[in-house]
Amino acid sequence: MFKILLLIAIGFVVLAVIRTYQRSLNRPSAPTRETAVEDMVKCAHCGVNLPRSEAIYSGGDFFCTPEHRQLGKK
């Protein structure tokens, strides 16, 4: 009787390990980090740092908003 209970317990442990392994296979992998780093520039008016792609370039300076571009360099 003890041997049957032991076999059933071992069976449940094996099933639990298999299910855990299957869940880990279905789980999406961790998102990969971008290796491309974008240059940061400073607004000539207020000094805020922002990515170059979001900055407004005018008169040799970068600005964060059209309003700061109109106000000009401080």
C-alpha positions in Angstrom: 0.0 0.0 0.0 2.8 2.4 0.9 4.5 1.7 -2.5 1.4 2.7 -4.4 1.1 5.9 -2.5 4.7 6.7 -3.1 4.4 6.0 -6.8 1.3 8.3 -7.0 3.2 11.1 -5.1 6.2 10.7 -7.5 3.8 10.9 -10.4 2.3 14.2 -9.2 5.8 15.6 -8.7 6.8 14.6 -12.2 3.6 16.1 -13.7 4.2 19.3 -11.8 7.7 19.6 -13.1 6.6 19.0 -16.7 3.8 21.5 -16.5 6.1 24.1 -15.1 8.6 23.5 -17.9 5.8 23.8 -20.5 4.6 27.1 -19.0 8.1 28.4 -19.2 8.3 27.5 -22.9 5.1 29.4 -23.6 6.1 32.5 -21.7 7.4 35.2 -24.0 11.1 35.9 -23.6 12.2 39.1 -22.0 12.1 42.1 -24.3 15.4 42.8 -25.9 17.0 46.1 -25.3 17.6 48.4 -28.2 21.3 48.7 -28.9 20.9 52.0 -30.8 21.4 55.0 -28.6 20.1 58.3 -29.7 22.0 61.5 -29.2 20.6 63.9 -26.6 20.6 67.7 -27.2 19.9 70.6 -24.9 17.3 73.3 -25.7 19.1 76.6 -26.2 16.3 78.5 -24.4 15.4 76.4 -21.3 18.2 73.8 -21.1 15.9 70.8 -21.2 17.6 67.7 -22.6 15.7 65.8 -25.3 16.4 63.3 -28.1 17.8 64.8 -31.3 14.9 63.4 -33.3 12.4 65.3 -31.2 14.3 68.6 -31.2 13.7 71.6 -33.5 16.9 72.8 -35.2 17.1 76.4 -36.0 19.9 78.9 -36.5 22.5 76.5 -35.3 20.7 75.7 -32.0 18.3 73.1 -30.8 14.9 73.9 -29.2 12.3 71.8 -27.5 9.2 73.6 -28.7 8.3 76.0 -31.5 7.6 78.7 -28.8 11.2 78.4 -27.5 12.5 78.6 -31.1 10.6 81.9 -31.5 11.8 83.2 -28.2 15.4 82.4 -29.2 18.5 81.6 -27.2 18.7 82.8 -23.6 
